[in-house]
Amino acid sequence: MMAGILQTPILRPSSLGNGVFRRPDLYFPASPIRFSGHSLLKTSISISPIPRASGSRSDQVDGYGNQDSRDWNRAKVVNWTQPLLDFTITNFLPLALVTAIILGLANPSLGCLAHSYGLSKFSTFGIFLISGLTLRGGEIGAAVEAWPAGMFGLGSILFFSPFLSTLILKLQLVPQEFVTGLAVFCCMPTTLSSGVALTQLVGGNSALALAMTVVSNLLGILIVPFSLSKFIAGGVGVSIPTKQLFGSLVTTLLVPLIVGKVFRNSVRSVAKYLDQNRQLFSMISAIFLSLVPWIQVSRSRPLLLMVKPAVFLVAIAMGTLLHLILLALNTIAVWSLSAVSGSPKAVFAKKENARALIIVASQKTLPVMVAVVEQLGGALGESGLLVLPCVAAHINQIIIDSFLVNFWSRKDQLSNPAKVA
């Protein structure tokens, strides 16, 4: 015999709306419906009247709820794209670099065309122009105050890191030019643009980074021949195009930096706009920076295809290890000097100075290295093979440091949640 319990609908008045009583809603309370001892799913059914159209046309909803459906789909799209957009903005620099490398390998003709028009020099000019535009007066004072850190950075770049070339030359690899090229790379000054751009992105002392970049490259014109002769060439004299390098450094580093700084100080509205959109200009600087590895990979693609993958991977690992060693040594040195000072306000203890020093002092420049190798005329081996591992090392150091910058930025956000909000 079938026994069941049915709940009858309960009529309850609806709440007032705009001073007019609405029709009552039919409400079925959430209770089980039993048949022969079995329980079905609990149900709660509310039958509401169809809302009347009122107001503007955009507020009208048909009986099938098409407007709600469109709003729901729009919300789903926003929920899906917002995390992707946030990830892209947060990791913009490494994503730009990886994209540039993929484009250079996939279609080298565009990168070679860009090189023929001197786009790499334009990108360096653009980076230092942005550096001058965003350089505040207080930052210049901070660079002057941090002169001990700058002196240590110059010593690490020009005098300490070349000693690592003697260790690299003891390695055996075929072709041997890979080892020799990385040893030459150790004797180079710091990068012309990436160190400054990365320091700006992490909120470091960008003026200090600029000072170390400009001075190390200018002094490098005089010191690099001595380093190569002592550690690489075994007493063989090496000539470097001093006038050409000096003119190129002045044109691509000092001139845009001064122009940007003068323009910022001349027009107050420009300075205000730049300060309000520093993230935008940091992203533009990152795009300029990514043009360099794009062009280098495009130009080196034929040589990349000729080398055995296993050998090239070993060369890449050597260049990566070299940069990690420089990062570790400079970090330990900065921490040690900070501990010796004993004051949190000391030069080496300030976070801005330490980050600028660690980044800039651990990087090596590729354009100067290429210019030096071209002047050697094959004295140390095939020029293309000498440069090839250094191209990979140059790109890897930027990628590694970009992830380091992201790590520091996330650390700052976690320690300053109120400032982020």
Steps between C-alpha positions, in 0.01 A plus 500: 500500500657830393526760768624850432529834659434802285548856607238745389611833363495788743397841379699783647481865410789657316684798638399845400658637191457860391188531709305233306407154624635227276330170441574240762783259441437130509750345736569134555703451815813290479370165628534148367230331295466141605351214303507147639768592752737646238622860519555715195726804480401794711349772290424864556288647227415867481263612228536874463311719260672617187635850565336772304704707260579838639758770454738504207521237232835374631330393822235290326521123538294252299328205649790268427758707686718575198642812661605304806657240273706767321611649831600154624704431187668838530586431862646161405726664240620757753567231762705304247702787352576699814742243655674467163531879473635525855756225430612674179550835673682343794734294279515738204879512463575123497201441271626768262849347496376146440269624223790684337714185501221291348441759228871514422517123457175474305557788256859632504454715189313770693769513768777522241311780326466682831875465553575647157306811601678529836193426710712370789665842537157661486376271778798588720440869428134457596583326828733777613259769379232348723757478779565874470129581481419303815812601693403713797724756665498310827630189324809687380571601857455138606759393244751752632439382856550139390844560348663222712258250344584637156872462559452142616288428193766635265763288671285189468424567133842599371751333734346207687285320240784479239681261736222246435616477138808303612272235649283485189802446272582179687181339366519278192229522235482451124502749341743670740379841380196457724724495808722784375198714416356467850841585647510817289142572613619505864734790425226726366333793683136487604203501262413828330128493570355190665655563843351849516161383372480215751605728785222741409245220486581385855510852645875496560741792492481556126733801515768281660441236231539766231820630653656153521392423142642815346825508698575127463456513124711814463776359720459164330636648179833539680491198733357226273812479278714453811266229635493312169875519465558375856234230534411392142756585236803373690703815438374563147401864455133567426381819334154644563328771293525756779364802313209311347398343830532828687286682243240224503476508880459876506236491228293212636543558875583854602314700233153339544542503878576873506226581247239311702605661828502854354157448342361373829630800692382745235134395483331436833189344345722240332667412829161460669371279218813284509480451876134398474574246224832352607373145448407577140843641423663205674312270262611709202858475624458122528384488137809694392714260701344194333600631155867425576471120549251483212756647261787295642314170473388584146857572390645190671237250386710348214788433742259361757380242248858394417605422858409169660215552748681321784811718464297818481300401808826455689610847391167644611537328837850644537378854430208457738729368773734794447220749560370311803852504649527876447157551658593288801839665552361853473208417727731354765729802473210744541362310799845487660561872452153573634567289809835670558340845486254398774253777417177445303550845345849420372566512126522124448209430735250700295287273286503734200880516488548128560267398217656741251846377594415129479329531159744734324820347639393147397428570132732517201447689175484329163539793252844593636602135492393473134698813413810360672472161326466667161822691564686181589473383139479131592801503733309304765292288261192524280321824583152355462574211735658735753190718508234229488517376864519860616174577321335223701672617820387858439138393449505260795631761741216734408241225540645384834514855634147571381374211713712630787339842456155340505590315820612823667187681381270230639694509826446876522128459433465245778690718746305814405139390441359840594721674246396258224130552579 
